[in-house]
C-alpha cells in the first residue's frame, strides 16, 4: 500500500443498527500497521524473557489481553464503519486497562486503572457524538470505504457543523493521544504497566488518537485556518509542559510517560502546520507539516519503545526505577546502557538518529512559513521554531540527567551495585530498535516517498505541486543526512584509531581525583533533583514545585534533608476540583445502585417501555 498499491476493502452485513463490518487497508492504515505490528512483535519477544506475571492463570490472561490489544489496534486502523471503529476502540481500551491493572494488589495500579478507564470513556463519549454528527441522516456510519453510499460522505445531512465536529474529534481522539490538558491518565498508566506493555501503549496505542484525527479530518471538508492554529497551540503546550514535567520526575517510567506527551505535542504541531498549509493552499507547507508528523509517528514508536524496554531492563536488574537509587549501571549493563543512550539521543532530536529527521521536516516547513508566507502563517512558523528549539533543549537536558544519574557515577544502592546485564531475549529487541533508530536517521530521504500516499488532503493539491514539494524536501534532507553520515564515519574512524593506538600500549586504571577526600561515598554525587533544579527554577511559577527542607541545626547536626516535588498542575488545579464537584453533585444518585440484579433488570425493562412509548407517540 505504501508503494502505491490500490486499497483493499471488505464489506459484510452486520445486524447492528447503523453498522456494517467494513474494513479497508489503504496507505494511511498501512503506515500505522507497520508501527503496530513491528513494535508489538519486539515487545512480545521482550516480554517472553522478562514477564513474571505471577502464579495461576494471571500470566495466560495477561498474554491474552496483550494479543487483544494488538488485534484491536489493527482493527481500529482498518475499520471503515463508526460502530465497528468504536467497538475496536473500546476493546483496545479494556485490553490495555487489564494490563495496566495486572498487579491489582498494588494501590498505584488500581488508582492508575480507575483514572485511565474514566478518561478513556469520556473520550469515547465525545467520539460517539462525533460519529453520529458526521453521519447525520445516513443509513450507515460507513466512512472512507470504496463504494460507500454517497450519504456517508463528509457532512452529508450532518446535524453538527464541521467546526463542532472538529472540536469533538480533538477532545475524543486527543484524550487517547494525551494532548494537554487531556493527559491525566497517561503518567499514571504507563508506570503501572509492565515495561513491554508500556512500550506498546506509549509507542503505538496513543498514536491511535493521531490516526483518528488524520483519518477523519478530510471528511470534515476544507479546514479553516483556526483548526491549524488550535493544533499548533495544543502541540506547543503539550510539548513544552510535557518535557518540563518529565525533567522534574525521579522515576524512569514516569519520566518517559511525560516525554510521550511531549512527542505527541511535536506531532500535533506538525499536523497544525499541515492544516495551515492546506487552508492557505500551500502544498509545500502542507506536505512538510503532515510528513513530519507522520514520520514522527514511526520514529517515536521506535525510540520510545527502546527507552521503555531499557527502563524495564534496569528495573528487572535492580528492582527499582527510582533514578536516585541507581548509578554506575553502564559498567554493569553495557548493552542496556548503550541502547538507552541511543534512545536518549534519538528522542532529543540529535543527528544522525531518527528523531532528528522528522523534527527537521517540521522545522523546514516552519522556516518556510516564517520566511515566505504572509501574516499569520509567518507567525505560526516562528512560534513552531521557538517551541521546537525549547523542547529539544529541555529534552536533551532531561536525558543527560536520566542517563547520567542512572548509568554513570557510582551505585547509589546495594541493588544497583549488584546489577547484571539482562538476558538475550531482553537485549535483542533493544538492539533491533536501536539499529532502526540509526537506519531511519540515515535513510530518511528514501523514506519520504512512502509518506506521500498517506497524506491527508493529498487529493486537494495538484500532483505536480506535491511532487515538487517532496523533491525539494528530499534534496535538503539528503544533504543533511550526508553530513550526519560523514560525522558518524569520522567518529567510528576515531574509535578504531584509538583502539589501534592503545593495542600496543599498556593501560592503567585508577580512581579519579577526589578533591582530597579520603573516603568519598556515593552520596557525594549529584542527585537527579539537584541536576534539574537550575532549569526548573526558571519555570517555577508555571510548575508549582514544592520544596520541603530540614536544615541542619546546632554545632553538630545529626540530620538534614531537602526534597522537591512537582505535582501535575492540571490535575491539581483543574481536574481534581472538577472531579470533586461532580462527585458531590451525583452523590444522591448512588441510591439507585442497589447491588441487586433484579433491580437492574427492572431498570432495563422500564427503559424499554419508555422507548416503546416514545416511538408510539412519534410514529403512531
C-alpha distance (Angstrom), angle and dihedral (degrees) to the residues before:
residue distance angle dihedral
X1 . . .
X2 3.80 . .
X3 3.80 89.5 .
X4 3.80 92.1 56.0
X5 3.81 105.0 -85.8
X6 3.84 111.0 150.5
X7 3.79 118.4 -103.8
X8 3.80 119.3 -84.5
X9 3.81 116.7 -141.4
X10 3.79 140.4 -177.6
X11 3.82 125.8 -167.2
X12 3.81 123.6 -175.3
X13 3.82 129.1 170.9
X14 3.79 118.2 -102.4
X15 3.78 125.7 -167.6
X16 3.81 93.9 -139.4
X17 3.85 110.9 107.4
X18 3.82 113.3 -99.0
X19 3.81 89.2 2.8
X20 3.77 136.9 114.4
X21 3.78 130.7 171.2
X22 3.81 92.8 -112.4
X23 3.79 119.5 165.4
X24 3.78 131.7 173.1
X25 3.78 136.0 168.3
X26 3.78 114.9 -155.5
X27 3.80 130.7 157.0
X28 3.81 94.7 -76.0
X29 3.80 92.6 49.2
X30 3.80 90.8 45.7
X31 3.80 91.0 50.8
X32 3.79 91.8 57.6
X33 3.81 93.6 39.5
X34 3.82 89.7 59.6
X35 3.80 89.4 57.6
X36 3.83 93.9 42.5
X37 3.80 97.3 50.1
X38 3.80 95.9 35.9
X39 3.80 98.1 52.1
X40 3.82 94.6 35.7
X41 3.82 92.2 54.5
X42 3.80 92.2 51.4
X43 3.81 91.6 44.7
X44 3.81 90.7 50.9
X45 3.80 91.0 52.3
X46 3.81 89.3 49.3
X47 3.80 91.1 47.9
X48 3.78 90.7 52.8
X49 3.78 88.6 62.2
X50 3.80 100.0 37.5
X51 3.79 109.2 29.4
X52 3.74 115.7 105.8
X53 3.78 100.1 169.4
X54 3.81 95.6 170.9
X55 3.78 135.8 -108.5
X56 3.78 127.9 -43.7
X57 3.78 125.0 22.6
X58 3.79 97.6 -31.3
X59 3.81 93.1 96.0
X60 3.81 94.7 52.2
X61 3.80 92.3 44.4
X62 3.80 90.5 49.0
X63 3.80 91.9 53.0
X64 3.81 88.8 48.3
X65 3.81 89.5 53.2
X66 3.82 90.7 47.7
X67 3.80 91.7 52.8
X68 3.82 91.3 45.4
X69 3.80 88.8 52.1
X70 3.80 91.6 54.4
X71 3.82 92.7 44.0
X72 3.81 92.7 48.2
X73 3.81 92.3 50.7
X74 3.81 89.4 51.6
X75 3.81 89.5 49.6
X76 3.81 91.5 49.5
X77 3.80 92.8 57.8
X78 3.82 93.0 43.0
X79 3.83 98.6 44.2
X80 3.79 116.9 107.2
X81 3.78 99.2 179.7
X82 3.79 125.2 75.3
X83 3.81 95.9 -133.7
X84 3.81 92.3 46.6
X85 3.82 89.4 46.3
X86 3.81 92.0 52.5
X87 3.81 91.0 45.2
X88 3.82 90.1 54.9
X89 3.81 90.4 42.0
X90 3.81 92.0 55.4
X91 3.80 92.3 44.2
X92 3.81 88.1 53.4
X93 3.81 90.2 50.6
X94 3.79 95.3 48.6
X95 3.82 94.7 45.0
X96 3.81 91.5 50.8
X97 3.82 91.0 43.9
X98 3.80 89.6 57.0
X99 3.80 89.9 52.3
X100 3.81 92.6 47.2
X101 3.82 90.2 52.4
X102 3.80 94.4 39.5
X103 3.81 91.0 117.7
X104 3.79 92.5 45.8
X105 3.79 91.5 161.7
X106 3.81 86.7 78.5
X107 3.80 119.3 82.8
X108 3.80 93.3 -141.1
X109 3.82 92.0 54.2
X110 3.81 92.6 51.3
X111 3.80 91.4 46.8
X112 3.81 92.3 48.1
X113 3.81 89.9 49.6
X114 3.81 92.9 52.3
X115 3.80 93.3 48.8
X116 3.80 91.8 46.2
X117 3.80 94.6 48.6
X118 3.81 93.5 48.4
X119 3.81 93.2 47.5
X120 3.81 92.6 45.5
X121 3.80 93.5 51.9
X122 3.80 92.9 46.7
X123 3.81 87.5 54.8
X124 3.80 91.5 47.2
X125 3.81 90.5 52.2
X126 3.81 89.8 57.7
X127 3.81 90.5 47.1
X128 3.80 91.5 51.8
X129 3.80 90.5 55.3
X130 3.81 88.9 44.2
X131 3.80 94.1 55.9
X132 3.80 92.9 44.2
X133 3.79 89.5 49.8
X134 3.79 92.2 47.0
X135 3.79 92.6 51.4
X136 3.78 98.9 44.1
X137 3.80 106.8 167.9
X138 3.81 95.6 -10.3
X139 3.83 115.7 134.1
X140 3.82 91.0 -128.3
X141 3.77 138.4 19.6
X142 3.81 93.3 -122.1
X143 3.79 115.8 142.6
X144 3.78 134.6 -177.8
X145 3.79 94.5 -1.1
X146 3.81 120.2 139.9
X147 3.77 107.4 -108.7
X148 3.82 94.6 13.1
X149 3.83 117.5 154.3
X150 3.78 115.2 -83.1
X151 3.81 90.0 -122.2
X152 3.79 90.3 67.6
X153 3.79 94.0 61.7
X154 3.82 119.2 107.6
X155 3.79 117.6 -50.3
X156 3.83 92.9 -16.4
X157 3.79 101.4 161.8
X158 3.79 90.8 -18.5
X159 3.78 114.8 165.7
X160 3.80 90.8 -152.5
X161 3.77 125.6 61.8
X162 3.81 123.3 -117.8
X163 3.81 93.4 -103.6
X164 3.82 92.8 52.6
X165 3.81 89.8 47.9
X166 3.80 90.1 49.3
X167 3.81 91.8 53.6
X168 3.81 90.8 47.9
X169 3.80 89.3 51.5
X170 3.81 92.7 48.3
X171 3.81 91.5 53.0
X172 3.82 96.3 39.9
X173 3.79 97.8 44.3
X174 3.81 93.8 30.3
X175 3.80 91.4 60.0
X176 3.79 90.2 60.0
X177 3.82 92.5 41.5
X178 3.81 93.0 50.7
X179 3.81 101.7 -117.2
X180 3.78 111.6 173.9
X181 3.02 124.3 -79.3
X182 3.83 89.3 21.9
X183 3.81 92.3 60.3
X184 3.81 100.5 93.1
X185 3.80 95.4 116.5
X186 3.79 98.1 48.2
X187 3.84 102.8 70.7
X188 3.81 88.8 46.0
X189 3.82 100.4 45.4
X190 3.81 101.1 44.5
X191 3.82 97.1 56.0
X192 3.82 91.2 46.6
X193 3.81 95.8 54.0
X194 3.83 124.7 77.2
X195 3.81 113.0 -89.0
X196 3.81 97.9 -105.4
X197 3.81 90.1 47.2
X198 3.81 90.0 50.4
X199 3.81 88.0 51.3
X200 3.82 91.1 55.0
X201 3.80 94.7 42.0
X202 3.79 93.8 48.4
X203 3.80 97.2 34.2
X204 3.81 100.1 47.4
X205 3.83 115.2 -8.0
X206 3.80 95.7 68.1
X207 3.83 87.2 47.8
X208 3.80 88.0 68.3
X209 3.80 84.7 78.4
X210 3.81 89.4 54.6
X211 3.81 90.1 46.9
X212 3.80 91.3 51.2
X213 3.80 92.1 53.3
X214 3.80 93.7 45.7
X215 3.81 90.9 47.4
X216 3.79 97.0 47.4
X217 3.80 101.5 38.8
X218 3.84 95.7 81.4
X219 3.83 90.3 52.7
X220 3.79 91.0 61.7
X221 3.79 93.7 64.5
X222 3.82 129.0 -120.8
X223 3.81 109.3 -10.2
X224 3.81 120.4 -121.3
X225 3.79 115.6 -133.6
X226 3.81 94.4 -107.9
X227 3.82 90.4 67.0
X228 3.78 88.3 63.7
X229 3.79 92.2 45.1
X230 3.80 91.0 51.7
X231 3.81 93.0 52.2
X232 3.82 91.2 45.9
X233 3.81 90.0 51.7
X234 3.82 91.6 47.4
X235 3.79 89.5 47.2
X236 3.80 94.6 51.0
X237 3.82 93.9 45.7
X238 3.82 92.3 46.2
X239 3.79 93.5 44.2
X240 3.81 98.5 46.9
X241 3.80 98.5 38.9
X242 3.80 91.8 40.1
X243 3.79 92.9 57.0
X244 3.83 92.4 42.1
X245 3.79 92.1 53.7
X246 3.81 88.6 45.5
X247 3.78 90.0 54.0
X248 3.81 89.5 55.0
X249 3.82 95.3 52.2
X250 3.80 124.6 103.5
X251 3.83 98.9 -168.9
X252 3.80 118.3 77.7
X253 3.81 100.0 -137.6
X254 3.80 94.0 44.1
X255 3.81 88.7 49.3
X256 3.81 89.5 52.5
X257 3.81 91.2 46.9
X258 3.80 91.3 58.4
X259 3.80 88.9 47.9
X260 3.81 87.5 58.2
X261 3.81 87.6 60.3
X262 3.80 88.5 49.6
X263 3.80 93.3 52.7
X264 3.78 92.8 44.4
X265 3.80 84.5 55.7
X266 3.82 90.4 54.9
X267 3.81 89.8 51.1
X268 3.81 91.0 48.2
X269 3.81 89.9 50.8
X270 3.81 90.8 53.1
X271 3.81 90.6 48.6
X272 3.79 90.3 49.9
X273 3.80 90.6 52.0
X274 3.81 89.0 49.6
X275 3.80 91.1 51.5
X276 3.81 91.1 50.0
X277 3.79 90.3 50.5
X278 3.80 89.4 50.2
X279 3.82 93.2 46.8
X280 3.81 92.5 51.3
X281 3.80 95.3 40.1
X282 3.83 96.2 -114.3
X283 3.82 108.4 142.8
X284 3.80 94.8 -173.6
X285 3.82 93.7 56.6
X286 3.80 92.7 42.8
X287 3.80 91.6 50.1
X288 3.82 94.1 47.4
X289 3.81 94.8 45.6
X290 3.79 96.6 47.3
X291 3.82 92.9 38.9
X292 3.79 92.0 52.4
X293 3.81 90.5 48.5
X294 3.81 93.2 48.1
X295 3.79 94.8 45.9
X296 3.81 89.8 48.3
X297 3.82 88.0 57.0
X298 3.81 88.7 62.5
X299 3.79 94.3 38.9
X300 3.78 95.1 49.1
X301 3.80 90.4 49.0
X302 3.80 89.0 56.6
X303 3.77 103.9 43.2
X304 3.82 95.8 35.1
X305 3.80 90.3 48.2
X306 3.81 88.1 49.3
X307 3.81 92.7 49.6
X308 3.80 94.3 48.1
X309 3.79 91.1 48.6
X310 3.81 88.9 48.7
X311 3.81 90.6 50.2
X312 3.80 89.0 49.1
X313 3.79 90.4 51.9
X314 3.82 89.8 52.4
X315 3.81 91.9 48.8
X316 3.81 90.6 46.2
X317 3.82 90.4 53.7
X318 3.81 100.2 39.7
X319 3.80 105.5 24.3
X320 3.81 93.0 -125.7
X321 3.77 141.1 71.9
X322 3.81 94.5 -161.8
X323 3.79 105.0 123.2
X324 3.81 92.3 -151.0
X325 3.83 89.8 62.2
X326 3.80 95.9 50.8
X327 3.80 133.1 68.4
X328 3.79 137.0 132.2
X329 3.80 93.3 42.9
X330 3.80 97.3 131.2
X331 3.80 92.1 73.6
X332 3.82 91.7 45.9
X333 3.83 98.1 39.0
X334 3.83 106.2 27.7
X335 3.83 96.0 160.7
X336 3.79 93.4 50.2
X337 3.80 91.0 43.5
X338 3.81 93.3 51.5
X339 3.81 91.4 47.2
X340 3.81 92.8 48.3
X341 3.81 90.8 47.6
X342 3.82 90.1 52.2
X343 3.80 90.7 52.1
X344 3.81 90.8 45.8
X345 3.81 91.9 53.6
X346 3.81 91.0 46.3
X347 3.81 95.8 49.7
X348 3.81 89.6 47.6
X349 3.81 88.6 60.0
X350 3.79 96.8 -117.4
X351 3.82 122.0 153.5
X352 2.95 140.2 -84.5
X353 3.83 90.1 30.3
X354 3.78 127.8 88.5
X355 3.80 99.1 -103.8
X356 3.79 88.7 66.8
X357 3.80 98.7 56.0
X358 3.81 98.1 53.3
X359 3.80 91.7 46.5
X360 3.81 88.6 46.0
X361 3.82 90.2 59.0
X362 3.82 90.1 53.9
X363 3.81 89.8 45.1
X364 3.81 89.7 50.8
X365 3.79 91.8 51.7
X366 3.81 91.1 46.0
X367 3.81 92.5 51.5
X368 3.79 89.6 47.9
X369 3.81 90.4 51.4
X370 3.81 92.9 46.2
X371 3.80 93.6 47.7
X372 3.78 104.8 37.9
X373 3.80 110.6 14.6
X374 3.80 123.2 89.7
X375 3.81 128.4 -112.0
X376 3.77 115.1 -44.3
X377 3.81 93.2 21.5
X378 3.80 90.2 58.9
X379 3.80 90.4 48.8
X380 3.81 90.6 51.0
X381 3.79 90.5 50.7
X382 3.80 93.0 50.8
X383 3.82 91.7 47.3
X384 3.80 91.4 52.3
X385 3.82 92.5 46.9
X386 3.80 92.2 52.0
X387 3.80 92.9 42.6
X388 3.80 95.2 48.9
X389 3.80 91.4 46.8
X390 3.81 91.5 52.0
X391 3.81 92.4 45.1
X392 3.81 91.8 49.4
X393 3.81 93.6 49.5
X394 3.81 93.6 47.3
X395 3.82 91.8 46.0
X396 3.80 90.8 52.7
X397 3.83 90.5 49.9
X398 3.81 91.1 48.2
X399 3.79 94.0 53.0
X400 3.79 93.1 43.6
X401 3.80 83.6 58.6
X402 3.81 95.5 43.9
X403 3.80 96.8 45.0
X404 3.80 96.1 36.5
X405 3.80 96.4 49.5
X406 3.82 95.9 39.9
X407 3.81 102.1 39.6
X408 3.81 107.3 22.6
X409 3.78 132.6 57.7
X410 3.79 122.5 28.5
X411 3.83 128.1 -38.1
X412 3.79 112.7 -87.3
X413 3.82 95.2 -159.4
X414 3.79 139.7 30.2
X415 3.81 92.1 -110.3
X416 3.80 91.0 54.4
X417 3.82 91.3 50.5
X418 3.83 90.0 51.9
X419 3.82 96.0 46.9
X420 3.80 118.8 130.6
X421 3.78 131.8 -165.8
X422 3.79 116.6 -87.5
X423 3.79 123.7 -108.8
X424 3.78 126.1 -90.1
X425 3.82 94.0 -96.5
X426 3.79 88.6 60.7
X427 3.80 96.4 40.8
X428 3.81 98.4 46.6
X429 3.86 97.6 62.3
X430 3.80 89.8 46.8
X431 3.81 91.3 50.2
X432 3.82 91.4 50.1
X433 3.81 92.8 49.4
X434 3.81 91.5 46.9
X435 3.81 90.0 51.3
X436 3.82 90.4 49.4
X437 3.81 91.0 51.2
X438 3.80 88.9 56.7
X439 3.80 95.2 40.2
X440 3.82 95.2 53.1
X441 3.78 90.3 45.2
X442 3.81 89.9 57.6
X443 3.82 98.1 35.6
X444 3.81 99.3 44.5
X445 3.84 95.9 114.9
X446 3.79 89.9 59.5
X447 3.82 92.3 47.3
X448 3.81 95.3 56.7
X449 3.84 93.9 82.7
X450 3.82 88.2 59.1
X451 3.81 89.7 60.1
X452 3.81 97.5 53.8
X453 3.86 97.4 74.4
X454 3.82 90.2 49.8
X455 3.82 96.7 53.8
X456 3.81 116.4 118.0
X457 3.82 113.9 -126.5
X458 3.80 87.5 19.8
X459 3.81 90.7 138.7
X460 3.81 90.7 54.0
X461 3.81 92.3 73.0
X462 3.79 130.0 60.0
X463 3.79 111.2 -98.8
X464 3.85 93.3 -125.6
X465 3.82 90.9 54.9
X466 3.80 92.5 51.0
X467 3.79 91.4 45.1
X468 3.81 90.5 51.2
X469 3.81 91.2 49.7
X470 3.80 92.3 49.8
X471 3.79 90.3 45.5
X472 3.81 92.0 55.2
X473 3.80 92.1 46.3
X474 3.81 91.0 48.0
X475 3.80 91.9 51.6
X476 3.81 93.7 50.8
X477 3.79 93.2 42.8
X478 3.81 91.0 49.5
X479 3.80 90.6 57.4
X480 3.79 92.6 47.0
X481 3.80 94.6 48.5
X482 3.81 90.3 45.4
X483 3.82 89.9 57.1
X484 3.82 90.0 45.5
X485 3.80 90.7 49.7
X486 3.79 91.1 49.3
X487 3.81 89.9 50.9
X488 3.80 89.9 51.0
X489 3.81 91.1 50.8
X490 3.80 90.3 50.9
X491 3.80 91.0 51.7
X492 3.81 91.1 49.3
X493 3.79 90.6 47.8
X494 3.80 90.5 51.5
X495 3.82 90.8 50.5
X496 3.82 91.7 49.9
X497 3.82 91.4 46.8
X498 3.81 91.4 49.8
X499 3.80 92.0 50.9
X500 3.80 91.0 48.5
X501 3.81 92.6 50.3
X502 3.80 93.9 46.4
X503 3.80 92.9 46.6
X504 3.81 90.1 75.7
X505 3.82 95.5 45.5
X506 3.76 136.0 66.7
X507 3.78 115.1 -111.9
X508 3.80 122.0 -149.7
X509 3.78 124.3 -161.1
X510 3.79 122.4 -150.0
X511 3.76 138.8 159.1
X512 3.80 120.2 -87.0
X513 3.78 120.1 -104.4
X514 3.81 107.2 -78.2
X515 3.81 98.6 -160.2
X516 3.78 91.0 -109.4
X517 3.81 96.9 -56.7
X518 3.78 110.3 143.7
X519 3.82 96.5 -157.5
X520 3.81 111.3 25.2
X521 3.81 114.5 -174.2
X522 3.83 133.4 -163.2
X523 3.83 88.4 -105.8
X524 3.81 88.9 71.6
X525 3.82 90.6 68.9
X526 3.76 126.1 97.1
X527 3.79 114.5 -90.0
X528 3.80 124.7 -139.4
X529 3.82 89.9 -110.0
X530 3.79 94.5 51.7
X531 3.80 91.4 47.1
X532 3.82 93.1 53.7
X533 3.82 96.7 38.6
X534 3.85 99.1 90.2
X535 3.81 91.2 53.3
X536 3.79 96.5 41.5
X537 3.81 91.5 50.2
X538 3.81 89.2 63.3
X539 3.81 89.7 58.1
X540 3.82 96.6 35.2
X541 3.85 95.5 120.2
X542 3.80 88.8 53.9
X543 3.81 97.9 44.7
X544 3.80 102.5 37.0
X545 3.81 95.1 -142.4
X546 3.80 113.9 -166.4
X547 3.80 119.8 -140.8
X548 3.79 125.0 -161.0
X549 3.79 118.6 -175.1
X550 3.78 136.9 177.9
X551 3.79 104.9 -164.0
X552 3.81 121.6 -151.3
X553 3.79 111.5 -98.5
X554 3.81 130.3 -160.9
X555 3.76 132.4 4.6
X556 3.79 94.9 -62.5
X557 3.83 106.8 30.4
X558 3.78 113.4 -166.5
X559 3.79 98.4 -163.8
X560 3.77 142.7 15.7
X561 3.79 134.6 165.0
X562 3.78 141.8 -176.8
X563 3.80 123.2 -168.3
X564 3.79 135.5 170.1
X565 3.78 131.5 -159.8
X566 3.80 127.3 -172.2
X567 3.80 110.5 -163.5
X568 3.78 121.2 -163.7
X569 3.81 103.7 -93.4
X570 3.80 93.9 -155.6
X571 3.79 91.0 54.0
X572 3.80 95.7 46.5
X573 3.80 100.8 36.7
X574 3.82 102.5 32.6
X575 3.79 115.3 15.1
X576 3.83 100.0 36.8
X577 3.86 95.6 52.5
X578 3.81 91.4 46.1
X579 3.81 91.7 47.9
X580 3.82 91.3 49.1
X581 3.80 91.8 50.6
X582 3.80 92.8 47.5
X583 3.81 90.7 48.6
X584 3.80 90.2 51.3
X585 3.80 93.8 50.2
X586 3.81 96.9 45.9
X587 3.80 94.7 43.9
X588 3.85 93.0 96.0
X589 3.81 90.2 58.1
X590 3.80 91.9 61.8
X591 3.77 88.4 85.7
X592 3.81 90.5 75.9
X593 3.83 89.1 61.2
X594 3.79 94.2 86.6
X595 3.80 97.9 164.3
X596 3.82 92.2 -131.6
X597 3.79 121.3 115.6
X598 3.82 92.6 -144.2
X599 3.80 91.8 60.6
X600 3.82 91.7 49.3
X601 3.82 90.3 51.1
X602 3.80 87.7 52.5
X603 3.82 89.8 53.0
X604 3.81 89.9 52.9
X605 3.81 92.3 48.3
X606 3.81 92.6 49.5
X607 3.80 90.5 48.9
X608 3.82 91.6 51.9
X609 3.80 90.8 49.2
X610 3.81 90.5 50.4
X611 3.82 91.1 50.6
X612 3.82 92.0 49.0
X613 3.81 92.0 48.8
X614 3.80 90.3 49.2
X615 3.81 91.5 50.2
X616 3.81 91.0 49.0
X617 3.80 92.1 50.8
X618 3.80 93.2 47.5
X619 3.83 96.0 42.1
X620 3.82 107.5 21.0
